C-alpha cells in the first residue's frame, strides 16, 4: 500500500549507502530503494556500489569542469 511502512528493514549498511545516493528520502523510502534493486541481496549491494561509484565520478567531473578557466570568446566560437 502506498505510503505505509515496510515490515522489514534493509541492513543498516545498505541504508547508509542508499542515503548517500538519495539524501532527501525518508527511512521508508530508502528501504523501498534497497528492496527494489535488481537480483538478490548481493546483486543489490553491487548495484548500490555501482551507483555510488557513478555518482562520485559525476561529482568529480563536475568539480573539474566548474574549475576550468573560462574560454575566451574566440575559443567559444
C-alpha positions in Angstrom: 0.0 0.0 0.0 1.4 3.4 -1.0 2.7 5.5 1.9 2.7 2.7 4.5 5.7 1.5 6.5 7.6 -1.7 5.4 7.6 -4.6 7.9 11.2 -5.5 7.0 14.3 -3.3 7.3 17.2 -3.2 4.9 20.6 -3.7 6.5 22.0 -0.5 8.1 25.0 -0.5 5.7 22.7 -0.7 2.7 20.5 2.1 4.1 23.6 4.2 4.6 24.8 3.6 1.0 21.3 4.4 -0.3 21.2 7.6 1.9 24.4 8.8 0.2 22.7 8.5 -3.1 19.3 9.8 -2.1 19.9 12.1 0.9 16.4 13.6 0.9 14.5 10.3 1.1 12.7 9.1 4.2 13.7 5.9 6.1 10.8 4.0 4.5 11.7 5.3 1.0 15.3 4.2 1.4 14.0 0.7 2.3 12.0 0.7 -0.8 15.0 1.7 -2.9 17.1 -1.0 -1.4 14.5 -3.7 -1.8 13.7 -2.6 -5.3 17.2 -3.2 -6.6 17.5 -6.0 -9.1 18.5 -9.5 -8.1 19.3 -10.9 -4.7 20.8 -9.0 -1.7 24.4 -9.4 -3.1 23.3 -8.1 -6.5 21.6 -5.2 -4.8 24.8 -4.4 -2.9 26.8 -4.5 -6.2 24.2 -2.1 -7.8 24.4 0.3 -4.8 28.2 0.3 -5.1 28.0 0.9 -8.9 25.6 3.8 -8.4 27.8 5.2 -5.7 30.9 5.0 -8.0 28.9 6.6 -10.8 27.8 9.5 -8.5 31.4 10.0 -7.3 32.6 10.1 -10.9 30.0 12.6 -12.0 30.7 14.8 -8.9 34.5 14.8 -9.7 33.9 15.6 -13.4 31.5 18.4 -12.5 34.0 19.8 -9.9 36.8 19.7 -12.5 34.5 21.2 -15.2 33.4 24.0 -12.9 37.0 24.9 -12.0 38.2 25.1 -15.6 39.1 28.5 -16.8 36.5 30.3 -18.9 37.0 30.1 -22.6 37.7 33.3 -24.4 35.0 34.5 -26.9 37.2 33.3 -29.8 37.5 29.8 -28.2 33.8 29.6 -27.8 33.1 30.2 -31.4 
